[in-house]
Amino acid sequence: MNRFFIGFVKFTGWLPQLICFRTKTYYQNKNIQGRNLQGPAILISNHTSVFDYAVFLFTFRKCILRYQMAEIMFKKNKFVTFTLNNLGGILVDRNSHDFTFMGESEDILYNGGVVGIFPEGRLPLKGEERPLPFRPGASYLAMKTGVPVIPIYTNGSYFQRKRARIIIGTPIHPEDHINSDMSDKDKIQELNTVFRNKIVELEHELKRQTKK
């Protein structure tokens, strides 16, 4: 991660992203959670496009987001690899049994940082129900570290006439949904259900607010 590089990207990319995304941000309760992220925290959202990360990068421009990213993103070309490494991307190799990325994510959280995760693990295919079932990574980290989880829903409207719209939800505190009597497997399953239901709830809330 290169803080100077991150600042450079946010400064030079500000105008282009306004033109490409024209993002409008809504809130479930702005008094509880706005665009100023205070770490440690885990950021989760639905996954609509490879540009989701770029939208969040500028939405939370005062915060350094360390996002878990699939190995395919690091294999596109040398420029993309260089950019993602310097932005602090956390490599997740879905084709191996290497879970180094989980340890790296834990270290970031324990040091007060913000880790972003797309719990669906991949982009949905045409015709699939959205959001896809959530994978256990975000739930495991939340269970292990106890940090709050901030949910976001995006409509994925990028490079279109309709502007991109996202809604930031109120933080989810793991301890409110799990207890010491539960097995780790049950804790992860319960948090997965809570997280996915929250994203669906935010989708409905965004539709409600945009109808006003």
N, C-alpha and C positions, 0 to 999 in steps of 0.2 A: 504494500500500500504506500502511495506517495501523496501526502497531504497537499503539496504544491500542485501536483498534477490534477488532483480532484478539484481544487479551487480554480485552476485554469479551465477545466472542462465545464464547470458550472458557469463561469463568467462568459466564456466564448460561446457556449451552447444555449445561453438564455434566450436570445432572440430567435434562433432557428427552431427551438422547441415550442416557442409561442406560436409560430407559424404552422408547425406540423401538428401539434396536439391541441392547442387552444384549451388547455385543461381548465375546467371549472370544478372547484372543490366544495363538497357539501360535508356536513357533520351530523353525526347522531346526537351529540351534545358537545358543542364547542367549548363550553365552560369546563368540561372534564378532560377532553382531548382535542387539541387543535393540531396545527402543523409543526409545532415545536416539540420534537421528541426528546424526552429525557431518559437516558439510558440508566441502567441496563433494560433492554426490552427486546422482544421478538416481534417482528412485523410479518403478518401473514396476509395473503390476498388470493383471490381467484386468479387464474392464469389465462390470458386471452391472446397474448402475442409476445414476441421477443422484445417488443418495445415497452412492455409493462415496467420493466426496470428503469428505463429512461424517464418515463413519466414520474415515477416515485423519486428518482434522483433529484428532479427539480421541484417536486412538490415539497419535499423535506430538505430544502436547499441549505438550511443551517445545520444539518446533521450529516454525519458520515455514515452511510449505510453499507454494511458488509453483507452482500447478498450471496447465498448459495446458488451456484450456477452449474448447469449440466456440462459435462465434458465436451459435448458437441460445440458449445459456444467458444471453447478455447482452441478448437481445431479449424475454425473458419479460415483464418489467414494470420500472418505474423502481426499485422497491425491490430486486429481485434484482440489477439492474445495479449499483446503489449498493453492495450488500453484496459482490458479487464483486470489484468494483474495489478496495474498501477491504481485502479479504482478500488482495489481491495476485494475483488471477486474471490469467493471461496469455491474451489474446484470440487465438484461432486461427480465422481466417475461411476455412473450407474451400471457399468458393465464389469465392475470388479467388487471384491469384498473388502476394499480399503475404506475404513471409516474414519480416516484422519480428519476429514472435514467436520465430523461431529466434535472431536476434541478441540479443533481450531475454533469452532463456533462457541463452545463452552468457555474457552479462554477469553474470547472477545466479550462475552456476557459478564464473566466474573470481573473483567476489567472496566465495566461500566459502558460497554459499547452497545450498538444496535445491530442485530442480525436479521436479515430479511430472508423469508422462505416462501416459496410457492408450494403449499402442501399437496397439490394435485400431482406434482412431480413431472408433469409433461403437459403439452398443449392438448386440449380435447380435440378429437376427430369429429368430422361432420356427422351430425346425428346423435352424438353421445350426450347423455344427460349431463348438465352442468350445475354446479361444479362436480368434477370427478370425485370418487372416494379419496379421502385424504390419506396420505402416507404418514407413517408414525414419527418422522423426524422432528417436526415442530412440537408435537406433544411430548416426545421424549425430552427435548431440551427444556421445555416448560416445567415438566415434572422434576427433572434433575436440578435445575437452577432456581426454580420458584419465581422467575422474573415475570412481569406482566406481559401479556400478549396483546398487541394492537392490531385489530382486524381492519381490512380495507376492501372495498369492492370497487372495481373499475368496469365501465361499460365497454372498454376496448375500442372506442371509436377514434382511431388514429388515422391521420392523412385522409380524412373524409370531410364532407360538408358539415356534418353534425360534429360538434365539438366533443372532446373527451370529457367524461364526467366521472369523478370518483367520490366516494363517501368514506370518511374516516369514522370508525366506530369507537365506542368507549372501551377502555382496556379490560381484558379478561384476566382475572387473578386465579392462577391454578388452584390455590388453596381453598377457593370457594366451591370447587367442584370435585375435589378428590380428598381422601383421608387416609390415615396410616393403616386402616384395616383392609384397604384394597390392595390387591397384588399389583405389581408394576404393569402387567399386561392389562388389567382392568383399568388402571389409571390412564394409560395411554389411549385405550379404547374410548373411555369416557371423555377425555379431552378432545379426541378426534371428533366425536359427535358434537360436542359443544362448539368447537371451532367451525366446523362445516355449517352447522345450523346458524351460527352468527353471520357467516358470509351470505347465506341465503336471506337472512333477515335484513341485512344491509342492502341487498339487491332490491327487495321490496320497498325499503325505506327510501332509497334513491329514486325509484319510480314515483313514489308518493310525493316526494319533495319537488320533483321536476314537473309535476302536474299542477303545482300551485300557480 
